[in-house]
Amino acid sequence: MRESANWRTSSYTRSDSCVEVADNDPEKVMVRDTKARNRGIIAVQRVTWVEFLEYVKRDSAGDFLWA
């Protein structure tokens, strides 16, 4: 039996303006809007999510590449 999504929010964001992440599935990471949970989710491969987090961490000390 597959485990249900374990949604969580970051401790760095306000509760009314953030996204929720479910990363307990071994194959994918799911993201949804806290204000509109019923409007759907974005699911990405785990490797894609890891690359995204590494990019954000790397560029958080300086300018973002698209800024």
NURO-49875 format. One record per atom (N, C-alpha, C, O): z, y, x; atom name. Coordinates in Angstrom, 1 decimal. Each point is the difference from the previous one (the first is absolute). Layout:
BEGIN
REC      c3      c2      c1  name
REC       Z       Y       X    CA
...
END
This chain:
BEGIN
REC      c3      c2      c1  name
REC     0.0    -1.2     0.8     N
REC     0.0     1.2    -0.8    CA
REC     0.0     1.3     0.9     C
REC     0.8     0.0     0.9     O
REC    -1.7     0.9    -1.2     N
REC    -0.1     1.2     0.8    CA
REC     1.1     1.0    -0.4     C
REC     0.4     0.2    -1.2     O
REC     0.2     0.4     2.2     N
REC     1.1     1.0    -0.2    CA
REC    -0.6     1.2    -0.6     C
REC    -1.1     0.5     0.3     O
REC     1.9     0.2    -1.2     N
REC    -0.5     1.2    -0.7    CA
REC     0.2     1.2     1.0     C
REC     0.7    -0.1     1.0     O
REC    -1.5     1.1    -1.2     N
REC     0.0     1.2     0.9    CA
REC     1.4     0.6     0.0     C
REC     0.7     0.2    -1.0     O
REC    -0.3     0.1     2.2     N
REC     1.3     0.7     0.3    CA
REC    -0.3     1.4     0.3     C
REC    -0.2     0.4     1.2     O
REC     0.2     0.5    -2.2     N
REC    -0.4     1.4     0.2    CA
REC     1.2     0.8     0.5     C
REC     1.1    -0.2    -0.3     O
REC    -1.4     1.1     1.3     N
REC     1.0     0.9     0.6    CA
REC    -0.6     1.3     0.3     C
REC    -1.2     0.1     0.1     O
REC     2.0     0.9     0.1     N
REC    -0.4     1.3     0.4    CA
REC     0.6     0.4     1.3     C
REC     1.0    -0.6     0.5     O
REC    -1.6     1.5     0.2     N
REC     0.6     0.5     1.3    CA
REC     1.2     0.8    -0.2     C
REC     0.2     0.7    -1.0     O
REC     0.8    -0.9     1.9     N
REC     1.2     0.8     0.0    CA
REC    -0.3     1.5     0.4     C
REC     0.9     0.8    -0.2     O
REC    -2.0    -0.5     0.7     N
REC    -0.4     1.3     0.4    CA
REC    -0.6     0.9    -1.0     C
REC    -0.2     1.2     0.2     O
REC    -0.1    -1.8    -1.4     N
REC    -0.7     0.8    -1.0    CA
REC     1.0     0.2    -1.2     C
REC     0.9    -0.7    -0.2     O
REC    -1.3     1.8    -0.6     N
REC     0.7     0.2    -1.2    CA
REC    -0.4    -1.0    -1.0     C
REC    -1.2    -0.5     0.0     O
REC     2.0     0.1    -0.9     N
REC    -0.3    -1.0    -1.0    CA
REC    -1.1     0.3    -1.0     C
REC    -0.6    -0.8    -0.6     O
REC     0.3     2.1     0.5     N
REC    -1.0     0.4    -1.0    CA
REC    -1.3     0.3     0.6     C
REC    -1.0     0.4    -0.7     O
REC     0.8    -0.6     2.0     N
REC    -1.3     0.4     0.6    CA
REC    -0.3    -1.0     1.1     C
REC    -0.2     0.5     1.2     O
REC     0.1    -1.7    -1.5     N
REC    -0.4    -1.0     1.1    CA
REC    -0.7    -1.1    -0.6     C
REC    -0.3    -0.1    -1.2     O
REC     0.0    -0.9     2.1     N
REC    -0.7    -1.2    -0.4    CA
REC     1.0    -1.1     0.2     C
REC     1.0     0.1     0.8     O
REC    -1.2    -1.2    -1.4     N
REC     0.7    -1.2     0.2    CA
REC    -0.8    -1.1     0.7     C
REC    -1.2     0.0    -0.2     O
REC     1.8    -0.8     1.0     N
REC    -0.7    -1.0     0.8    CA
REC     0.6    -1.3    -0.2     C
REC     1.2    -0.2    -0.1     O
REC    -2.0    -0.8    -0.1     N
REC     0.4    -1.4    -0.1    CA
REC    -0.6    -0.7     1.2     C
REC    -1.2    -0.3     0.0     O
REC     2.0    -0.1     0.9     N
REC    -0.6    -0.7     1.2    CA
REC     0.6    -1.4     0.3     C
REC     0.0    -0.4     1.1     O
REC     0.4    -0.2    -2.2     N
REC     0.6    -1.3     0.2    CA
REC    -1.0    -1.2    -0.2     C
REC     0.4    -1.1     0.1     O
REC    -1.7     1.5    -0.4     N
REC    -1.0    -1.0    -0.1    CA
REC    -0.6    -0.2     1.4     C
REC    -0.3     0.9     0.7     O
REC     0.1    -2.2    -0.2     N
REC    -0.5    -0.2     1.4    CA
REC    -1.4     0.4     0.1     C
REC    -0.5     0.1     1.2     O
REC    -0.3     0.1    -2.2     N
REC    -1.4     0.3     0.1    CA
REC    -0.4     1.4    -0.2     C
REC    -1.0     0.5     0.5     O
REC     1.8     0.2    -1.3     N
REC    -0.3     1.4    -0.4    CA
REC     1.2     0.9    -0.1     C
REC     1.1    -0.5    -0.2     O
REC    -1.4     1.8     0.2     N
REC     1.0     1.0    -0.2    CA
REC    -0.5     0.8    -1.2     C
REC    -1.2     0.4    -0.1     O
REC     2.1    -0.1    -0.9     N
REC    -0.4     0.7    -1.2    CA
REC     0.7     1.4     0.0     C
REC     1.2     0.1     0.4     O
REC    -1.9     0.9    -0.9     N
REC     0.5     1.4    -0.1    CA
REC    -0.3     0.5    -1.4     C
REC    -1.0    -0.3    -0.6     O
REC     2.0     1.0     0.1     N
REC    -0.2     0.6    -1.4    CA
REC     0.8     1.3     0.0     C
REC     0.9     0.3     0.8     O
REC    -1.3     0.6    -1.7     N
REC     0.6     1.3    -0.2    CA
REC     1.3    -0.1    -0.8     C
REC     0.0    -0.7    -1.1     O
REC     1.0     1.3     1.6     N
REC     1.3    -0.1    -0.7    CA
REC     0.0     0.6    -1.4     C
REC     0.6    -0.5    -0.9     O
REC    -1.4     1.6     0.8     N
REC    -0.1     0.7    -1.3    CA
REC    -0.9    -0.7    -1.0     C
REC     0.1     0.3    -1.2     O
REC    -1.0    -1.2     1.6     N
REC    -0.9    -0.6    -0.9    CA
REC    -0.2    -1.5     0.4     C
REC    -1.1    -0.4     0.3     O
REC     2.2    -0.3    -0.4     N
REC     0.0    -1.4     0.4    CA
REC    -1.0    -0.8    -0.8     C
REC    -0.6    -1.0     0.5     O
REC     0.4     1.3    -1.8     N
REC    -0.9    -0.7    -0.8    CA
REC    -1.5     0.3     0.2     C
REC    -0.8    -0.6    -0.7     O
REC     0.5     1.5     1.6     N
REC    -1.4     0.4     0.2    CA
REC    -0.7    -0.9     1.0     C
REC    -1.2     0.2     0.3     O
REC     1.9    -1.2     0.2     N
REC    -0.7    -0.9     1.0    CA
REC     0.6     0.0     1.4     C
REC     0.9     0.8     0.3     O
REC    -1.4    -1.6     0.5     N
REC     0.4    -0.1     1.4    CA
REC    -1.1    -0.1     0.9     C
REC    -1.2    -0.2    -0.4     O
REC     1.5     0.5     1.7     N
REC    -1.0    -0.2     1.0    CA
REC     0.5    -1.1     0.9     C
REC     1.2     0.0     0.4     O
REC    -2.0    -1.0    -0.2     N
REC     0.4    -1.2     0.8    CA
REC    -0.9     0.0     1.2     C
REC    -1.2     0.1    -0.1     O
REC     1.8    -0.2     1.3     N
REC    -0.7    -0.1     1.3    CA
REC     0.4    -1.2     0.8     C
REC     1.2    -0.5    -0.2     O
REC    -2.0     0.1     1.0     N
REC     0.4    -1.1     0.9    CA
REC     1.1     0.4     0.9     C
REC     0.1     1.2     0.4     O
REC     0.8    -2.1     0.0     N
REC     1.1     0.4     0.8    CA
REC    -0.4     0.6     1.3     C
REC     0.7     1.0     0.4     O
REC    -1.7    -1.5     0.3     N
REC    -0.5     0.6     1.2    CA
REC    -0.4     1.4    -0.1     C
REC     0.2     0.9     0.8     O
REC    -0.8    -0.5    -2.0     N
REC    -0.4     1.3    -0.2    CA
REC     1.2     0.9    -0.2     C
REC     0.0     1.2     0.5     O
REC     1.0    -1.7    -1.2     N
REC     1.2     0.8    -0.2    CA
REC     0.7     0.3     1.3     C
REC     0.5     1.1     0.3     O
REC    -0.4    -2.1     0.6     N
REC     0.6     0.2     1.3    CA
REC    -0.7     1.0     0.8     C
REC     0.6     0.9     0.7     O
REC    -2.0    -0.9    -0.7     N
REC    -0.8     1.0     0.7    CA
REC     0.3     1.4    -0.5     C
REC     0.1     0.9     0.7     O
REC     0.0    -0.8    -2.1     N
REC     0.2     1.3    -0.6    CA
REC     1.4     0.5     0.5     C
REC     0.1     1.2     0.4     O
REC     0.9    -2.0    -0.4     N
REC     1.4     0.4     0.4    CA
REC     0.0     0.4     1.5     C
REC     0.6     1.0     0.3     O
REC    -1.3    -1.7     0.5     N
REC    -0.1     0.3     1.4    CA
REC    -0.7     1.4     0.2     C
REC     0.4     0.8     0.9     O
REC    -1.4    -0.5    -1.7     N
REC    -0.7     1.2     0.1    CA
REC     0.9     1.2    -0.4     C
REC     0.0     1.0     0.7     O
REC     0.7    -1.2    -1.8     N
REC     0.9     1.1    -0.5    CA
REC     1.1     0.2     1.0     C
REC     0.3     1.2     0.3     O
REC     0.3    -2.2     0.3     N
REC     1.1     0.1     1.0    CA
REC    -0.6     0.7     1.2     C
REC     0.7     0.9     0.6     O
REC    -1.8    -1.2    -0.1     N
REC    -0.6     0.5     1.2    CA
REC    -0.3     1.5    -0.2     C
REC     0.2     0.8     0.9     O
REC    -0.8    -0.4    -2.1     N
REC    -0.4     1.3    -0.2    CA
REC     1.1     0.9    -0.6     C
REC    -0.2     1.2    -0.2     O
REC     1.4    -1.7    -0.2     N
REC     1.0     0.8    -0.6    CA
REC     0.6     0.9     1.1     C
REC     0.6     1.0    -0.4     O
REC    -0.7    -1.2     1.6     N
REC     0.5     0.9     1.1    CA
REC    -0.9     1.1     0.2     C
REC     0.4     1.1     0.6     O
REC    -1.7    -1.2    -1.0     N
REC    -0.9     1.1     0.3    CA
REC    -0.9     0.3    -1.2     C
REC     0.5    -0.3    -1.2     O
REC    -1.6     0.8     1.4     N
REC    -0.9     0.3    -1.1    CA
REC    -0.7    -1.3    -0.5     C
REC    -0.3    -0.9     0.8     O
REC     0.0     0.8    -2.1     N
REC    -0.7    -1.1    -0.5    CA
REC    -1.5     0.2     0.4     C
REC    -0.4     1.2     0.1     O
REC    -0.3    -2.2     0.0     N
REC    -1.4     0.1     0.4    CA
REC    -0.9     0.7    -0.9     C
REC    -0.9     0.7     0.4     O
REC     1.3    -0.8    -1.7     N
REC    -0.9     0.7    -1.0    CA
REC     0.5     1.4    -0.4     C
REC    -0.6     0.7    -0.8     O
REC     1.7    -0.2     1.4     N
REC     0.5     1.3    -0.3    CA
REC    -0.8     1.1     0.7     C
REC     0.3     1.2    -0.1     O
END
